[in-house]
Amino acid sequence: MSLASVKEIIGNARSEGRYKLLEHESYEVLRYYDLPVPKFGLARSVDEAVALAEKIGYPVVLKVVSPDIVHKSDVGGVIVNLNTSADVSEAYKRIYKNVGERAPNARVYGILVQEMVPNGLEVIIGSTRDPTFGPIILFGLGGIFVEVLRDVSLRIAPITVYDAEAMINEIRAAKILEGYRGELPRDKKALTDIILKLSKLVEEVEEIKDVDLNPVMTYEAGRGAKIADARIIIR
């Protein structure tokens, strides 16, 4: 994988009239920048899905890959916590059946087989490209904190380690990351690393408009963090 490969992924999307990368494409772009994406692969048959699941290791998640479906869960396009090859085989067929019934006109490129990311403290890390200031980086806790309280911090890229650490520490809910009511402190070093790498990505790839890493599961100090879902919008 190279920067040219990243540009090729974006070019292919544009040639198809798409402004949103498919999930496996987003993961490929993020992986080039060494961001902690889950293990994944695109399957176009039951046998491929089972082989990928065996390679990734159980449990896995299956998700429909379609440029025409915005909310995969609404059409039965996501099945989680699959633990055997039989589970994967049945889930693959069920997703195609669900989508055929609920979104019959949707183009389906295949099924994403993805590592089931362990639960952790959910945070959101993202970026949007402002017409005046350029790329802006966002950090906040996930769930109700971002949806209801709008508890986020912002910086204009490029950002430094100091900026990234300040973003993490200045949200109102920052104490939760320190350890709260018996919970152990979370891995702020891993979050700093993700913020810095995202800043580099959006600086270097000007074709990218928005990035939404949500949720990013954050584990105890020293155990890192992992992106559980990603969305990339191109200009």
ABEGO torsion letter per residue (X at the ends): XBAAAAAAAAAAAAAAGBABBBAAAAAAAAAAAGBBBBBBBBBABAAAAAAAAAAAEOBBBBBBBBAABABAAAAGABBBGBABAAAAAAAAAAAAAAAAAABAABBBAEBBBBBBBBBBBBBBBBBBBBAAAEBBBBBBBBEAAAAAAGBBBBBBOBBBAAAAAAAAAABAAAAAAAEBGGBBBBBAAAAAAAAAAAAAAAAABAABABBBBOBBBBBBBGAEBBBABBBBBBX
